[in-house]
Amino acid sequence: MTEAPTRISLATRLRNNFLAGLVICAPIAITLWLTWSFVRWADSWVKPYIPARYNPDSYLNFAVPGFGLLIALIVITIIGFLGKNLIGRSVVNLGEQVLNRTPLVRGLYKSLKQIFETVLKEQGTPFNKAALIEYPSVGLWSLVFIATDAKGEIASKFDAMGRDMVACFMPPTPVPTAGFLVFVQREKIVPLDMSAEDAAKIVISVGLVTPPEGGPVATTRKGRKAAEPMPVVIES
């Protein structure tokens, strides 16, 4: 005997339609809000320094969003162009000498400059690869981003112990803007084939968004063996 189809109530249909609309609208709305907030933030920093005769807000009846951001991009590009020639480098070096001789400021400036040089100039190196490490204890795995090989004094200390260590960044969930720096032995790292963007989606979504399987992933499920560690190659 054929069973009668289950009737869906009006309230259930309305709820399902609302959830479907929320899935469509929420990402768009949040993306637009974040973009608009960034544009307004950039305008609030730059526009006060633009002379009134060059600022369209001074002779228009409405504000021009993004004009400050556009000016900032143009100025930064021009400074970068001038900084590459002889005269520009001389001016930049003079400014750096002044900052390096200023107490309190010199430490902050050196740290920020080193961070930006590492992230922007060493293309392909910073946080470009995702991996798994067994942390915080045996049987528990954490998602990390591979930064670089251990360098300097830290590398020499590890070399004295006969250990090849790799610096990894472990982001927290669901906001991966702050985290932990951990040094892991290369052979204990399980690299992932997924991109850093896909790995970030897993962290932000608390594991709800998972990209298609593209490589060996270590697992701790009963009856299944974790994938064998693969060599970690860091591009320079």
C-alpha positions in Angstrom: 0.0 0.0 0.0 1.4 3.4 -1.0 1.9 5.8 1.9 0.4 9.2 1.5 2.9 12.0 1.0 3.7 13.9 4.1 2.1 17.4 4.1 4.4 20.3 5.0 2.8 23.0 7.0 2.7 26.6 6.0 5.0 27.6 8.9 7.6 25.0 7.9 7.5 26.3 4.3 8.0 29.8 5.4 10.9 28.8 7.7 12.6 26.9 4.9 12.1 29.8 2.5 13.5 32.2 5.1 16.6 30.1 5.7 17.2 29.7 2.0 16.9 33.5 1.5 19.3 34.0 4.5 21.9 31.7 2.9 21.7 33.9 -0.3 21.5 37.3 1.3 23.7 37.1 4.3 27.1 36.5 2.5 26.2 39.3 0.1 25.2 41.7 2.8 28.2 41.0 5.0 30.6 41.4 2.0 29.1 44.7 1.0 29.1 45.9 4.6 32.8 45.0 5.1 33.8 46.6 1.7 31.8 49.8 2.5 33.3 50.0 6.0 36.8 49.7 4.6 36.2 52.4 2.0 34.8 54.7 4.7 37.7 54.0 7.0 40.2 54.8 4.3 38.3 58.0 3.4 38.2 59.1 7.0 42.0 58.9 7.2 42.9 60.4 3.8 40.3 63.1 3.0 41.1 65.5 5.9 44.6 65.9 4.3 43.3 66.6 0.8 43.2 70.4 -0.1 39.7 71.6 -0.4 40.1 72.6 -4.1 41.0 69.0 -4.9 38.4 67.4 -2.7 35.1 66.9 -4.6 33.2 66.8 -1.3 33.8 70.6 -0.9 31.9 71.6 -4.1 29.5 68.7 -4.5 26.2 68.3 -2.6 27.2 64.7 -1.8 30.2 62.8 -0.6 32.2 60.8 -3.1 32.9 57.4 -1.5 36.2 55.8 -2.3 37.9 59.1 -3.4 40.2 59.0 -0.3 41.1 55.4 -1.0 41.9 56.1 -4.6 44.2 59.0 -3.6 45.9 56.8 -1.0 46.6 54.1 -3.7 48.0 56.7 -6.1 50.2 58.3 -3.4 51.5 54.9 -2.2 52.3 53.9 -5.8 54.1 57.2 -6.5 56.1 56.8 -3.3 57.1 53.2 -4.3 58.2 54.5 -7.7 60.3 57.3 -6.3 61.7 55.0 -3.6 63.3 52.9 -6.3 65.5 55.6 -7.9 68.7 57.1 -6.4 67.1 60.3 -5.0 64.1 58.5 -3.6 66.3 55.9 -1.8 68.4 58.7 -0.3 65.3 60.4 1.1 64.0 57.1 2.4 67.4 56.3 4.0 67.5 59.7 5.6 64.0 59.2 7.1 64.9 55.7 8.4 68.0 57.1 10.1 65.9 59.6 11.9 63.5 56.9 13.0 66.3 54.6 14.0 67.7 57.2 16.3 64.3 58.0 17.9 63.7 56.2 21.2 60.6 54.0 21.5 59.7 54.5 17.8 62.7 52.7 16.3 61.8 49.3 17.8 58.2 49.5 16.5 59.4 50.8 13.1 62.0 48.0 12.6 59.5 45.3 13.6 56.8 46.6 11.3 59.2 47.0 8.4 60.5 43.5 8.8 57.0 42.1 8.9 55.9 43.9 5.7 59.1 43.0 3.9 58.6 39.3 4.8 55.0 39.2 3.8 55.2 41.3 0.6 58.6 40.6 -0.9 59.0 36.9 -0.2 56.2 35.9 -2.5 55.0 32.3 -2.2 56.4 31.9 1.3 54.2 33.4 4.0 51.2 31.3 5.0 50.8 29.8 1.5 50.5 26.2 2.6 48.1 24.5 5.0 49.0 21.4 7.0 48.0 19.3 10.0 50.0 18.8 13.2 49.3 16.6 16.2 48.4 19.2 18.8 47.7 19.8 21.7 48.1 16.1 22.5 48.5 12.7 20.8 45.4 11.8 18.8 44.2 15.5 18.4 45.0 17.3 15.2 45.1 21.0 14.5 45.1 22.9 11.2 48.0 25.3 10.7 49.6 27.5 8.1 53.2 26.9 7.2 55.3 30.1 7.5 59.0 29.4 6.9 61.9 27.3 8.1 63.4 28.2 11.5 66.0 30.8 11.1 68.7 32.7 13.0 69.5 31.8 16.6 66.4 29.6 16.9 67.5 27.5 13.9 71.0 27.1 15.4 69.6 25.9 18.7 67.5 23.3 16.9 70.4 22.3 14.7 72.5 21.6 17.8 69.7 19.2 18.9 69.6 17.6 15.4 66.1 18.8 14.7 64.8 20.3 11.4 62.0 22.6 12.5 59.4 24.6 10.6 57.6 27.7 11.9 53.8 27.3 11.7 50.9 29.6 12.5 48.0 28.1 14.3 44.9 30.2 13.9 42.0 30.2 16.5 38.4 29.5 15.6 36.3 31.3 14.3 38.4 34.5 14.1 41.8 33.6 12.6 43.4 37.0 13.0 45.4 36.0 16.1 46.9 32.7 17.0 50.0 30.9 18.1 53.4 30.5 16.6 54.7 26.9 17.0 57.9 25.2 15.8 57.2 21.7 14.5 59.6 19.0 13.3 59.3 18.7 9.5 58.6 15.0 9.5 55.7 15.5 11.9 53.9 17.9 9.6 51.1 16.5 7.3 50.9 18.9 4.3 47.5 19.4 2.7 46.8 19.9 -1.0 44.0 22.4 -0.3 44.8 26.1 -0.7 45.3 28.4 2.2 42.0 30.1 1.4 40.1 26.8 1.7 41.9 26.0 5.0 40.9 29.5 6.3 37.3 28.7 5.4 37.4 25.6 7.6 38.7 27.6 10.5 36.2 30.4 10.1 33.2 28.1 9.7 34.3 25.9 12.6 34.6 22.9 10.3 31.1 23.4 8.7 32.6 24.3 5.3 34.9 21.7 3.9 36.5 21.9 0.5 36.5 18.8 -1.8 39.1 16.2 -0.9 42.3 16.8 -2.8 45.0 15.0 -0.9 45.9 12.9 2.1 44.4 14.1 5.4 45.3 12.7 8.8 42.4 11.4 10.8 41.8 10.1 14.2 38.7 8.0 13.6 38.7 4.6 15.0 39.8 1.9 12.6 41.5 4.4 10.2 45.2 5.1 10.1 46.5 8.7 9.8 48.2 9.6 6.6 52.0 9.2 6.5 53.8 12.5 6.8 54.9 14.0 3.5 58.0 16.1 2.9 57.4 19.8 3.5 58.9 21.9 0.8 58.9 25.7 1.4 59.3 27.9 -1.6 61.8 30.7 -1.4 
